[in-house]
């Protein structure tokens, strides 16, 4: 699966089809996957360390019936910080501005991992922007019944001590190629990386090569990771926030997610019985990459049923 050095250098700066930019106190990259003009608008939001490419296996199929956009948050993908912060609070503000000023609202926000947490926070902070939520293995509090993966516990524990995390990442970067690091992330997030479409894997490897020479990449990831840990530590506050959300919600989760244990998702589902909850068996943290057809089918079915009211609202007056 590894890209050759020639491939990486010759293609690494080619943006994906539909690549767009908007100025929100600096350039913000997003991808417009198109879709019917009268279809509901879906905004896809990636997780920690991710990018618009995390949706590359699922977004084109969703665009058959919906208007679909995917955004690179500040500090991730092709959206560099350039003086901005990659913290949760700042990327939450960015999402609100992007919807409010660039694409129109309300929209259905589809968020994976950290992107799912941001979707929840946005629906509570600015319910006028959000007509519905699709949470794909969202970052939620890990309660006492959940058993986090030891490697993941160590990784997120390092974010609590930024100096240690930065040293570890710097050493890893000097010893391991960008492509190998990208594959390691995919292996952590998937039960079987062979399920991810080959062309999508190659896009991830090329982007990793492109980002390798960006300044302060490690420090930015640590800042974002630490802010994520601090928000998730507010368990009671987050549970109460979820209970306040009035928009329809679809919760999808992989049964073998190593980053957010399925037990954490089950707790959230029990606390919010009006949400639709679907489990992808033998799947990890990124169902939209590992089982894209399953993910697309669940979202499409929800849009025709419980999410139908969200569809009615998610037709902004202005589109990109």
Backbone bond lengths (Angstrom), bond angles and torsions (degrees), N, CA, C in turn:
res aa  C-N    CA-C-N  psi(-1)  N-CA   C-N-CA  omega(-1)  CA-C   N-CA-C  phi
1 X - - - 1.459 - - 1.528 112.66 -
2 X 1.313 117.22 -20.19 1.458 119.95 -174.67 1.512 111.21 -65.64
3 X 1.343 116.97 137.72 1.450 121.50 176.55 1.518 109.62 -77.82
4 X 1.325 116.27 146.97 1.459 119.35 176.14 1.509 109.42 -74.68
5 X 1.330 116.27 161.72 1.464 120.15 179.24 1.512 110.71 -60.56
6 X 1.366 116.53 -38.84 1.458 119.74 -179.83 1.527 110.76 -63.38
7 X 1.353 116.39 -44.81 1.458 119.84 179.75 1.510 111.53 -60.48
8 X 1.339 116.18 -43.03 1.461 119.90 -176.21 1.511 111.36 -64.56
9 X 1.343 116.66 -43.53 1.459 119.23 -177.66 1.516 111.89 -72.18
10 X 1.345 117.26 -33.81 1.458 119.09 -175.09 1.514 112.75 -79.22
11 X 1.373 117.21 -24.42 1.458 119.58 -173.04 1.512 114.57 -118.93
12 X 1.338 118.13 -5.33 1.461 119.97 -167.79 1.513 113.70 -64.87
13 X 1.332 117.69 -25.16 1.454 118.70 -176.96 1.518 112.18 -101.95
14 X 1.342 117.29 14.44 1.450 120.44 175.88 1.529 108.96 -84.90
15 X 1.338 117.56 116.95 1.467 119.23 -179.69 1.521 110.48 -70.16
16 X 1.327 117.85 155.94 1.462 120.76 177.88 1.522 110.68 -67.90
17 X 1.337 117.85 156.37 1.475 120.21 175.86 1.523 110.26 -55.31
18 X 1.326 116.07 140.78 1.457 119.94 -179.56 1.511 113.95 80.97
19 X 1.337 117.04 8.84 1.464 121.19 -178.45 1.526 110.56 -63.70
20 X 1.339 116.28 133.51 1.456 122.38 -178.71 1.523 109.35 -137.67
21 X 1.332 115.86 164.05 1.459 121.75 176.66 1.520 109.08 -135.66
22 X 1.332 115.72 146.64 1.457 121.59 173.65 1.530 107.02 -138.10
23 X 1.325 116.06 145.30 1.470 120.48 -178.32 1.523 109.61 -93.80
24 X 1.327 116.54 111.21 1.469 122.56 175.08 1.531 106.58 -127.85
25 X 1.340 115.04 80.87 1.466 121.74 -171.96 1.524 110.49 56.74
26 X 1.322 115.60 34.78 1.453 123.39 -176.71 1.518 108.66 134.92
27 X 1.344 117.02 159.71 1.465 120.05 -176.67 1.524 113.27 -67.60
28 X 1.327 115.36 135.34 1.473 122.83 175.55 1.522 107.28 -122.80
29 X 1.328 115.80 126.61 1.454 120.93 -178.37 1.530 111.09 -92.85
30 X 1.325 115.74 138.67 1.460 120.26 172.96 1.521 108.80 -147.74
31 X 1.313 116.22 166.42 1.465 121.82 179.12 1.515 108.60 -120.89
32 X 1.320 115.37 131.01 1.458 122.37 176.16 1.529 107.30 -100.99
33 X 1.341 115.83 109.23 1.461 120.33 -179.91 1.522 112.40 -85.35
34 X 1.332 117.02 0.29 1.445 120.13 179.31 1.513 112.39 76.11
35 X 1.326 115.38 -152.83 1.455 121.52 -176.68 1.511 110.14 121.60
36 X 1.312 117.07 169.38 1.468 120.26 -178.79 1.522 111.60 -61.76
37 X 1.315 116.00 136.31 1.462 120.66 -176.80 1.523 112.59 -60.80
38 X 1.324 116.83 -28.85 1.465 119.23 -179.48 1.525 111.94 -94.97
39 X 1.329 117.18 8.79 1.457 120.27 179.17 1.516 111.66 -82.31
40 X 1.325 117.64 160.34 1.470 120.46 177.81 1.526 109.94 -66.47
41 X 1.327 116.08 146.20 1.456 121.09 -177.82 1.523 110.63 -91.05
42 X 1.329 116.46 121.59 1.456 123.75 176.91 1.521 109.18 -107.16
43 X 1.327 116.65 129.21 1.457 121.89 174.30 1.524 107.97 -110.18
44 X 1.334 116.86 118.70 1.458 122.85 -176.28 1.530 109.63 -97.51
45 X 1.343 115.82 128.85 1.460 121.58 -174.21 1.531 109.16 -124.60
46 X 1.320 116.30 122.96 1.461 122.89 -175.40 1.527 112.10 -80.23
47 X 1.330 115.20 177.58 1.449 121.54 -179.02 1.516 113.58 -102.21
48 X 1.335 116.12 -171.77 1.457 123.00 -178.70 1.523 109.88 -60.51
49 X 1.329 116.12 126.41 1.460 120.99 -179.81 1.513 113.86 78.46
50 X 1.343 117.49 3.22 1.451 121.24 -176.74 1.517 113.27 -96.76
51 X 1.332 115.44 -163.63 1.463 121.76 -178.67 1.518 108.76 -165.52
52 X 1.323 116.16 -177.62 1.461 120.93 175.86 1.526 111.13 -57.47
53 X 1.334 117.01 -26.44 1.468 120.62 -177.97 1.523 112.31 -65.28
54 X 1.334 117.45 -19.76 1.458 119.62 177.88 1.533 112.18 -63.37
55 X 1.335 116.43 -13.39 1.461 121.35 -179.82 1.520 112.74 -109.88
56 X 1.325 117.05 3.84 1.462 120.78 -171.96 1.523 113.58 -63.76
57 X 1.339 117.88 -25.87 1.465 120.40 -179.01 1.527 112.90 -84.17
58 X 1.324 117.48 -18.38 1.464 121.87 -173.52 1.523 112.94 -113.28
59 X 1.331 117.74 -35.37 1.462 121.54 -172.77 1.528 114.33 -58.31
60 X 1.336 119.73 -44.40 1.476 118.20 -178.84 1.528 113.00 -58.39
61 X 1.340 117.85 -37.95 1.459 120.20 178.59 1.527 111.11 -69.54
62 X 1.331 117.28 -38.69 1.460 120.03 176.98 1.529 111.05 -63.37
63 X 1.342 116.13 -31.90 1.459 121.00 -177.87 1.530 112.92 -71.26
64 X 1.321 117.33 -5.33 1.459 119.32 175.37 1.520 111.31 -69.17
65 X 1.326 116.78 -27.65 1.467 120.20 -178.12 1.532 113.29 -126.36
66 X 1.343 117.74 -10.22 1.468 121.84 -176.81 1.523 110.11 -129.79
67 X 1.331 115.75 156.88 1.464 120.38 167.30 1.514 106.68 -81.36
68 X 1.328 117.94 125.57 1.456 121.06 -169.99 1.531 111.22 -126.91
69 X 1.327 115.24 126.33 1.457 122.51 174.84 1.527 108.23 -126.75
70 X 1.336 116.04 148.44 1.466 121.43 174.54 1.518 107.74 -132.04
71 X 1.326 116.76 137.93 1.460 121.89 -174.34 1.525 111.48 -115.49
72 X 1.338 115.45 144.04 1.464 122.02 168.12 1.524 107.58 -92.47
73 X 1.318 117.34 114.16 1.457 120.83 178.02 1.521 110.62 -66.78
74 X 1.317 116.87 162.72 1.459 121.45 -179.46 1.533 110.21 -61.86
75 X 1.334 115.37 126.99 1.457 121.24 -179.28 1.504 113.66 93.94
76 X 1.347 117.68 1.22 1.455 121.53 -176.39 1.521 110.83 -134.02
77 X 1.330 115.63 155.98 1.457 119.56 179.41 1.517 110.91 57.98
78 X 1.326 115.36 -127.76 1.468 120.05 -179.15 1.530 113.18 -100.56
79 X 1.333 117.46 4.54 1.463 120.62 177.37 1.528 109.18 -93.29
80 X 1.318 116.71 99.74 1.460 120.66 179.36 1.532 109.84 -77.40
81 X 1.324 115.32 158.72 1.461 118.92 -178.20 1.524 111.84 -69.08
82 X 1.323 117.98 -49.82 1.472 122.02 178.49 1.522 111.23 49.06
83 X 1.326 115.25 48.86 1.454 120.93 178.33 1.518 114.17 92.82
84 X 1.317 117.03 -10.80 1.462 120.60 177.55 1.528 109.71 -90.29
85 X 1.329 116.13 166.61 1.460 120.46 -176.93 1.527 111.12 -105.03
86 X 1.350 117.96 142.45 1.466 121.26 176.53 1.531 113.68 -91.21
87 X 1.328 117.06 11.04 1.465 119.89 -179.24 1.524 111.38 -65.52
88 X 1.340 115.28 158.95 1.461 121.46 -178.59 1.526 110.96 -54.30
89 X 1.319 117.59 -48.90 1.467 120.59 -176.53 1.521 111.38 -60.73
90 X 1.320 116.88 -38.82 1.461 120.32 -177.69 1.527 111.91 -74.29
91 X 1.330 117.23 -38.67 1.460 118.62 177.04 1.529 111.25 -72.43
92 X 1.325 117.29 -26.77 1.459 120.38 172.54 1.522 110.00 -63.58
93 X 1.324 116.59 -44.98 1.461 120.88 177.60 1.531 110.68 -63.67
94 X 1.333 116.39 -37.52 1.466 120.35 178.41 1.528 110.63 -63.14
95 X 1.334 116.79 -44.68 1.465 119.96 179.49 1.524 111.06 -59.30
96 X 1.323 116.05 -44.19 1.462 119.88 179.81 1.527 110.68 -61.17
97 X 1.325 117.23 -43.98 1.467 120.58 179.06 1.518 111.40 -65.31
98 X 1.323 116.58 -41.03 1.467 120.86 -178.54 1.528 110.14 -60.86
99 X 1.331 116.46 -44.95 1.461 119.86 179.23 1.524 110.62 -69.26
100 X 1.324 116.30 -45.11 1.462 121.67 -173.69 1.528 112.03 -69.00
101 X 1.350 116.54 -41.52 1.459 120.28 -170.50 1.525 114.25 -103.87
102 X 1.335 117.70 -25.87 1.459 119.06 -172.00 1.521 114.21 -105.83
103 X 1.343 118.40 -36.05 1.459 117.83 -171.80 1.521 114.12 -123.28
104 X 1.308 118.95 -10.33 1.455 120.84 -177.93 1.516 111.56 85.58
105 X 1.317 116.62 166.32 1.456 120.77 -174.76 1.520 109.81 -152.68
106 X 1.334 116.80 165.51 1.472 128.54 5.17 1.529 111.94 -81.76
107 X 1.337 115.89 165.66 1.456 121.95 -179.91 1.528 108.75 -134.54
108 X 1.320 115.53 165.28 1.462 121.55 169.43 1.522 106.85 -95.62
109 X 1.320 116.39 119.35 1.464 120.54 -178.01 1.526 108.84 -94.99
110 X 1.325 115.33 125.76 1.464 122.77 178.70 1.524 106.89 -111.60
111 X 1.331 117.29 111.10 1.458 120.23 -174.05 1.507 112.74 -124.26
112 X 1.338 115.56 136.79 1.466 122.06 176.35 1.517 109.50 -109.51
113 X 1.339 117.11 134.25 1.461 123.03 174.40 1.528 110.37 57.48
114 X 1.333 118.44 -120.73 1.449 121.02 177.38 1.524 110.90 -57.85
115 X 1.329 116.83 -34.42 1.458 120.64 177.08 1.515 112.32 -63.44
116 X 1.340 117.08 -31.68 1.458 120.41 175.43 1.512 111.75 -68.62
117 X 1.328 115.98 -40.40 1.468 119.85 175.90 1.521 110.30 -62.62
118 X 1.327 117.17 -43.91 1.461 120.48 178.23 1.524 111.10 -61.50
119 X 1.329 116.95 -37.54 1.459 120.35 177.96 1.530 111.21 -62.16
120 X 1.335 116.27 -42.54 1.465 120.51 177.34 1.526 111.08 -62.96
121 X 1.319 116.42 -46.58 1.459 120.75 -179.53 1.520 111.18 -61.73
122 X 1.337 116.00 -39.87 1.462 120.09 -179.45 1.524 111.30 -67.56
123 X 1.337 116.71 -41.27 1.465 119.97 -179.92 1.523 111.47 -63.21
124 X 1.335 116.48 -30.37 1.464 119.98 177.89 1.523 111.55 -80.46
125 X 1.328 116.18 -41.73 1.462 120.91 -176.98 1.525 112.66 -73.43
126 X 1.352 115.52 -44.03 1.467 120.96 -176.74 1.531 110.27 -131.80
127 X 1.323 117.66 72.05 1.469 119.39 -178.91 1.522 113.29 -61.00
128 X 1.336 117.39 -19.67 1.457 120.09 178.18 1.519 112.43 -69.16
129 X 1.331 117.03 -18.61 1.466 120.97 -178.95 1.521 113.01 -90.47
130 X 1.325 117.65 -15.99 1.470 121.92 -168.46 1.529 110.62 -123.48
131 X 1.337 116.37 119.58 1.467 119.77 177.00 1.522 112.08 -96.48
132 X 1.335 117.13 -16.56 1.456 120.66 179.08 1.515 110.37 -169.63
133 X 1.336 116.30 162.35 1.459 122.04 -178.75 1.522 110.39 -130.18
134 X 1.338 115.43 137.52 1.461 121.87 167.47 1.518 105.97 -120.21
135 X 1.321 116.27 114.01 1.460 122.27 -176.58 1.522 108.82 -105.54
136 X 1.330 115.72 115.50 1.467 121.57 -177.45 1.524 108.04 -107.48
137 X 1.343 116.00 105.24 1.464 120.76 -176.26 1.529 110.78 46.27
138 X 1.333 117.15 55.82 1.467 119.72 -175.67 1.523 111.65 -68.20
139 X 1.318 115.94 151.99 1.460 121.58 173.21 1.520 107.50 -72.62
140 X 1.327 116.10 109.85 1.465 122.63 179.76 1.524 107.65 -131.17
141 X 1.334 117.59 163.58 1.468 119.69 -178.66 1.527 111.94 -58.63
142 X 1.321 115.42 139.99 1.464 121.71 176.88 1.521 107.52 -95.48
143 X 1.316 116.17 106.60 1.453 121.03 -176.32 1.514 112.75 -78.35
144 X 1.329 117.33 -179.21 1.466 122.10 -176.18 1.521 113.73 -65.56
145 X 1.352 117.84 -21.72 1.462 120.32 -178.96 1.525 112.33 -82.72
146 X 1.327 117.20 -16.47 1.466 121.08 -178.62 1.529 110.22 -83.76
147 X 1.318 115.48 151.14 1.456 121.26 178.59 1.525 109.47 -120.29
148 X 1.330 117.86 93.32 1.463 120.86 -178.41 1.525 111.04 -63.03
149 X 1.318 115.22 149.33 1.454 121.31 175.05 1.532 109.02 -64.60
150 X 1.349 119.12 134.56 1.477 120.90 -177.60 1.528 113.08 -56.82
151 X 1.341 117.45 -40.81 1.463 120.19 179.66 1.518 111.00 -63.90
152 X 1.332 116.27 -41.03 1.462 120.31 -179.99 1.525 110.44 -67.81
153 X 1.329 116.48 -39.74 1.468 120.30 176.90 1.519 110.77 -59.26
154 X 1.324 116.11 -43.11 1.466 120.71 178.12 1.519 111.08 -64.02
155 X 1.319 116.01 -43.14 1.464 121.34 -177.40 1.529 111.01 -62.68
156 X 1.339 116.35 -48.81 1.457 118.85 -178.69 1.530 111.67 -73.97
157 X 1.325 116.92 -26.61 1.452 119.40 173.72 1.520 111.72 -63.55
158 X 1.328 115.90 -33.50 1.463 120.00 178.85 1.524 111.59 -65.22
159 X 1.345 117.02 -31.07 1.461 119.28 179.46 1.527 111.32 -63.53
160 X 1.331 116.78 -23.96 1.464 120.23 179.14 1.526 111.46 -71.15
161 X 1.343 116.50 -18.62 1.464 121.78 177.58 1.530 106.86 -123.81
162 X 1.330 117.54 83.83 1.462 121.45 -171.30 1.526 114.74 -53.19
163 X 1.325 117.42 -38.18 1.470 119.64 -178.45 1.523 110.74 -61.88
164 X 1.326 116.33 -41.21 1.469 120.84 178.81 1.522 109.90 -65.74
165 X 1.320 117.36 -44.65 1.460 121.26 -178.86 1.524 111.22 -61.95
166 X 1.330 117.11 -41.31 1.460 119.86 -179.02 1.524 111.36 -65.97
167 X 1.321 117.64 -40.35 1.471 121.11 178.78 1.518 109.70 -63.40
168 X 1.344 116.98 -45.09 1.462 120.93 -179.81 1.522 110.62 -60.33
169 X 1.334 117.16 -46.68 1.460 120.31 -177.73 1.513 111.74 -66.58
170 X 1.325 116.54 -38.36 1.457 120.44 178.60 1.522 111.53 -62.86
171 X 1.324 116.67 -43.05 1.467 120.15 178.53 1.519 111.07 -65.42
172 X 1.320 116.26 -42.32 1.465 119.68 179.46 1.515 110.65 -62.30
173 X 1.330 117.19 -40.56 1.458 121.18 -179.53 1.522 111.37 -63.78
174 X 1.343 116.56 -34.55 1.461 119.90 -179.07 1.525 112.91 -76.60
175 X 1.337 116.20 -20.22 1.466 120.18 -175.88 1.519 113.85 -105.24
176 X 1.325 116.85 -24.31 1.465 121.07 -173.16 1.520 109.71 -122.52
177 X 1.328 116.57 136.22 1.460 120.50 -179.48 1.527 110.91 -66.20
178 X 1.337 115.16 158.67 1.461 120.36 178.73 1.520 110.95 -59.81
179 X 1.340 116.38 -39.55 1.460 120.27 -179.82 1.531 110.93 -64.85
180 X 1.345 116.59 -42.15 1.466 120.31 179.58 1.531 111.01 -65.03
181 X 1.334 116.68 -38.00 1.464 119.71 177.43 1.521 110.75 -64.18
182 X 1.336 116.59 -41.26 1.465 120.34 179.48 1.528 110.98 -63.35
183 X 1.326 116.59 -40.42 1.460 119.75 178.94 1.527 110.68 -67.99
184 X 1.332 116.92 -34.70 1.463 120.16 177.89 1.529 110.80 -63.31
185 X 1.328 116.68 -38.90 1.469 120.83 177.63 1.524 110.29 -65.50
186 X 1.329 116.59 -43.11 1.458 119.89 178.58 1.527 111.25 -62.16
187 X 1.328 116.46 -40.14 1.472 119.26 178.78 1.524 111.38 -65.98
188 X 1.335 116.53 -34.96 1.466 119.87 177.19 1.522 111.24 -67.14
189 X 1.329 115.83 -36.64 1.460 120.83 -173.21 1.530 113.59 -88.54
190 X 1.325 117.23 -17.60 1.467 121.09 -176.24 1.526 110.88 -116.49
191 X 1.313 116.07 151.63 1.461 120.82 169.48 1.521 109.22 -75.86
192 X 1.339 116.12 -39.03 1.464 121.79 -179.39 1.520 108.83 -143.58
193 X 1.335 117.04 106.23 1.470 120.69 -177.54 1.519 112.23 -66.36
194 X 1.337 117.56 -16.81 1.464 119.32 179.56 1.522 111.84 -68.15
195 X 1.329 117.08 -15.11 1.459 120.51 177.26 1.530 111.56 -76.44
196 X 1.315 117.04 -21.53 1.465 120.61 -179.52 1.527 108.33 -74.60
197 X 1.335 118.97 129.42 1.465 120.36 -179.91 1.530 111.91 -53.00
198 X 1.318 116.43 136.83 1.460 121.29 -174.62 1.522 112.78 -57.40
199 X 1.335 117.44 -41.39 1.462 119.01 -179.17 1.520 111.34 -65.37
200 X 1.326 117.55 -31.67 1.467 121.25 177.92 1.522 110.25 -71.26
201 X 1.330 117.29 -39.29 1.467 120.56 175.11 1.521 109.65 -59.11
202 X 1.323 117.13 -46.06 1.463 120.65 -178.77 1.528 111.33 -61.98
203 X 1.324 117.62 -38.04 1.469 120.13 177.37 1.526 110.82 -62.25
204 X 1.335 117.24 -40.15 1.468 120.70 177.69 1.528 111.15 -63.89
205 X 1.325 116.90 -40.45 1.462 120.02 -179.55 1.525 111.05 -66.38
206 X 1.311 117.20 -40.81 1.459 120.82 -180.00 1.527 111.35 -66.78
207 X 1.324 117.08 -40.40 1.465 119.50 177.99 1.528 110.52 -65.45
208 X 1.320 117.00 -39.14 1.469 120.04 177.25 1.514 110.67 -59.87
209 X 1.317 117.03 -40.34 1.463 121.25 177.91 1.536 110.18 -65.35
210 X 1.304 116.65 -40.32 1.463 121.47 -179.95 1.529 111.19 -64.15
211 X 1.326 117.16 -40.28 1.459 121.55 -176.64 1.530 113.08 -79.62
212 X 1.319 116.97 -13.16 1.462 120.02 -174.57 1.523 112.54 -57.93
213 X 1.324 117.21 -34.99 1.461 120.81 -175.85 1.524 113.55 -95.88
214 X 1.321 117.55 4.41 1.461 119.15 177.90 1.524 110.10 -72.25
215 X 1.333 117.85 142.23 1.465 120.00 -179.92 1.521 112.39 -72.31
216 X 1.327 115.81 143.66 1.469 122.84 171.16 1.530 114.65 63.86
217 X 1.339 118.08 22.18 1.464 120.06 -179.42 1.525 111.22 -60.40
218 X 1.330 116.83 -44.15 1.464 120.26 -178.37 1.524 111.26 -65.18
219 X 1.331 116.36 -45.06 1.461 120.50 -179.09 1.525 111.09 -62.29
220 X 1.325 116.93 -38.63 1.460 120.64 -179.56 1.522 111.10 -66.55
221 X 1.335 116.80 -39.68 1.465 119.90 178.57 1.525 110.80 -65.04
222 X 1.331 116.25 -38.80 1.465 120.22 178.88 1.528 110.23 -64.93
223 X 1.324 117.25 -43.41 1.471 120.88 178.99 1.533 110.10 -60.61
224 X 1.336 116.37 -45.98 1.460 120.20 -179.99 1.526 110.95 -65.44
225 X 1.337 116.25 -42.90 1.461 120.21 -179.54 1.517 112.54 -64.12
226 X 1.322 116.11 -41.29 1.469 119.78 179.37 1.525 110.45 -64.64
227 X 1.319 117.38 -41.60 1.463 119.71 -179.91 1.521 110.59 -65.63
228 X 1.334 116.94 -34.82 1.461 120.95 177.45 1.526 110.63 -64.54
229 X 1.312 116.68 -46.04 1.462 121.47 179.23 1.527 110.57 -59.41
230 X 1.315 117.20 -42.21 1.463 121.12 -178.40 1.527 111.79 -65.72
231 X 1.327 117.21 -38.30 1.464 119.77 178.06 1.524 110.24 -68.42
232 X 1.325 117.50 -44.08 1.464 120.98 -178.64 1.529 112.08 -65.45
233 X 1.328 116.63 -23.90 1.464 120.08 178.85 1.532 111.87 -68.10
234 X 1.328 116.97 -17.88 1.476 121.48 -179.98 1.531 108.94 -88.21
235 X 1.316 116.30 65.06 1.463 121.98 -170.24 1.524 112.34 -59.80
236 X 1.330 117.24 -52.20 1.464 119.85 -176.15 1.520 111.11 -62.69
237 X 1.312 115.99 -40.79 1.464 120.56 179.14 1.522 110.93 -61.51
238 X 1.338 116.87 -42.84 1.458 120.36 -179.51 1.529 111.59 -67.70
239 X 1.332 116.78 -41.46 1.462 119.09 177.96 1.531 110.42 -61.26
240 X 1.327 116.91 -41.58 1.467 120.46 178.78 1.527 110.49 -65.10
241 X 1.329 116.62 -39.81 1.466 121.28 178.38 1.524 110.74 -60.18
242 X 1.341 116.66 -45.77 1.462 120.16 179.14 1.525 111.17 -59.24
243 X 1.318 116.16 -39.03 1.456 120.33 -179.45 1.519 113.59 -66.53
244 X 1.332 117.11 -20.85 1.470 120.80 -179.50 1.525 112.70 -84.21
245 X 1.313 117.97 -16.03 1.460 120.68 -174.12 1.525 110.39 -71.42
246 X 1.319 115.62 124.24 1.463 120.82 -177.38 1.526 112.63 -98.12
247 X 1.320 118.22 -17.14 1.461 121.44 179.49 1.533 109.83 -69.26
248 X 1.334 117.85 149.71 1.463 119.80 176.58 1.525 111.71 -63.99
249 X 1.334 116.00 145.25 1.466 121.27 -174.39 1.520 110.07 -133.39
250 X 1.328 115.37 134.79 1.460 123.37 170.21 1.523 107.53 -111.45
251 X 1.328 117.02 123.83 1.464 122.76 179.59 1.519 108.84 -111.57
252 X 1.331 116.09 116.89 1.466 122.79 177.58 1.522 108.61 -112.83
253 X 1.348 117.24 141.77 1.464 118.72 -178.58 1.524 110.74 -153.52
254 X 1.326 115.59 137.71 1.450 121.12 175.73 1.520 111.14 -78.54
255 X 1.337 116.99 135.13 1.466 120.48 -175.47 1.525 112.61 -67.71
256 X 1.342 117.82 -21.00 1.460 120.86 -178.15 1.530 111.60 -117.53
257 X 1.324 114.75 34.57 1.469 121.08 176.62 1.524 109.34 -65.74
258 X 1.338 117.14 122.82 1.466 121.64 -179.61 1.521 111.69 -87.34
259 X 1.331 118.16 -21.27 1.453 120.59 -176.59 1.522 112.67 -89.79
260 X 1.333 116.58 -41.98 1.460 121.67 176.52 1.529 106.43 -124.15
261 X 1.316 118.85 100.49 1.466 121.20 -174.91 1.527 112.37 -56.72
262 X 1.323 115.65 144.89 1.464 120.76 179.79 1.524 111.09 -56.54
263 X 1.338 117.81 -30.44 1.469 120.20 178.85 1.524 111.23 -60.85
264 X 1.332 117.68 -34.34 1.462 120.92 178.65 1.519 110.17 -66.48
265 X 1.337 117.08 -40.93 1.463 120.95 178.39 1.523 110.94 -67.23
266 X 1.332 116.95 -38.80 1.469 119.84 179.00 1.531 110.75 -63.55
267 X 1.321 116.59 -37.34 1.466 119.94 177.44 1.521 110.50 -62.41
268 X 1.327 116.31 -45.07 1.461 120.93 178.46 1.521 110.50 -61.68
269 X 1.331 116.58 -42.77 1.468 120.46 -179.35 1.526 111.29 -63.50
270 X 1.332 117.47 -41.05 1.471 120.46 178.45 1.518 111.37 -63.74
271 X 1.321 116.71 -36.63 1.459 120.81 -178.96 1.530 111.95 -74.52
272 X 1.315 117.00 -18.17 1.465 121.25 -176.73 1.529 109.26 -130.35
273 X 1.321 117.41 72.75 1.465 121.17 -172.98 1.529 114.81 -65.11
274 X 1.333 118.10 -15.98 1.466 118.94 178.24 1.531 111.53 -80.38
275 X 1.325 117.68 -14.12 1.455 120.74 177.54 1.523 109.70 -75.47
276 X 1.310 117.26 145.24 1.460 120.52 172.28 1.530 108.60 -85.46
277 X 1.319 116.55 132.18 1.467 122.36 -174.80 1.524 109.21 -123.97
278 X 1.342 116.39 123.43 1.454 122.35 179.80 1.527 108.98 -129.15
279 X 1.340 116.14 137.82 1.462 121.50 -178.76 1.524 109.88 -113.17
280 X 1.318 116.00 130.66 1.460 122.34 174.72 1.526 108.13 -91.63
281 X 1.309 116.84 110.19 1.459 120.90 -176.10 1.529 111.29 -70.02
282 X 1.344 115.13 138.64 1.463 122.40 176.22 1.530 111.82 59.41
283 X 1.320 116.46 36.00 1.470 122.68 -178.33 1.516 108.82 -128.54
284 X 1.334 116.31 150.83 1.449 121.45 -176.83 1.520 114.55 -94.11
285 X 1.328 115.52 -141.90 1.462 123.48 -168.28 1.527 114.05 -80.58
286 X 1.331 117.32 -15.89 1.471 119.94 -175.39 1.530 110.33 -128.90
287 X 1.327 118.05 71.23 1.472 120.46 178.93 1.527 112.99 -55.14
288 X 1.339 116.69 -30.94 1.460 119.47 -178.08 1.525 112.04 -66.24
289 X 1.332 117.42 -19.16 1.466 122.03 174.43 1.524 111.65 -98.94
290 X 1.321 115.70 -41.25 1.463 120.27 -172.00 1.530 112.70 -82.01
291 X 1.313 117.23 -37.74 1.476 121.60 177.10 1.528 108.32 -133.60
292 X 1.331 117.24 68.29 1.470 120.49 -174.02 1.525 113.66 -61.06
293 X 1.343 117.50 -36.05 1.468 118.36 -179.81 1.518 110.68 -67.12
294 X 1.327 117.63 -42.91 1.465 121.37 177.13 1.520 110.16 -58.92
295 X 1.324 116.17 -45.13 1.466 120.81 -179.30 1.515 111.26 -62.88
296 X 1.330 115.97 -47.34 1.474 120.26 179.08 1.521 111.07 -59.96
297 X 1.335 116.73 -44.89 1.464 120.31 -177.25 1.525 111.51 -63.88
298 X 1.353 117.66 -40.77 1.463 120.23 179.85 1.520 111.14 -66.12
299 X 1.322 116.69 -41.79 1.463 119.75 179.12 1.521 110.37 -65.38
300 X 1.339 116.64 -45.00 1.467 120.32 -178.42 1.517 111.44 -62.80
301 X 1.335 117.03 -41.41 1.459 120.82 179.24 1.524 111.04 -64.26
302 X 1.336 116.02 -41.43 1.469 120.08 179.30 1.522 110.76 -64.88
303 X 1.329 117.23 -39.07 1.460 120.75 179.32 1.522 111.63 -62.78
304 X 1.343 116.38 -27.37 1.463 120.38 179.32 1.522 112.30 -86.81
305 X 1.327 117.49 -13.04 1.465 120.45 -176.06 1.519 110.78 -119.53
306 X 1.358 116.61 -105.16 1.469 119.24 -176.87 1.527 113.06 -59.29
307 X 1.322 116.83 -29.24 1.461 120.29 -178.08 1.517 114.51 -87.04
308 X 1.336 117.42 4.02 1.467 120.15 -176.68 1.524 112.23 -59.54
309 X 1.343 116.48 -35.58 1.467 119.04 179.19 1.531 110.47 -67.99
310 X 1.332 117.11 -31.77 1.461 120.81 176.19 1.517 110.46 -68.13
311 X 1.340 116.49 -36.79 1.465 121.35 178.37 1.522 110.56 -61.19
312 X 1.327 116.54 -41.55 1.470 120.28 -179.32 1.522 111.04 -61.44
313 X 1.335 116.18 -34.97 1.471 119.34 -177.43 1.510 113.42 -84.20
314 X 1.349 117.49 -25.22 1.470 120.93 -170.27 1.511 112.93 -88.20
315 X 1.326 115.86 53.96 1.451 121.22 175.28 1.516 108.37 -129.77
316 X 1.329 117.22 79.61 1.470 121.67 -175.26 1.514 112.40 -56.51
317 X 1.315 114.98 152.80 1.452 120.04 179.41 1.514 112.21 -69.44
318 X 1.350 116.11 -29.53 1.457 119.24 177.64 1.522 108.53 -126.20
319 X 1.307 116.13 144.64 1.457 122.51 179.66 1.507 108.89 -126.99
320 X 1.369 118.54 161.92 1.459 120.77 -176.95 1.511 112.59 -58.35
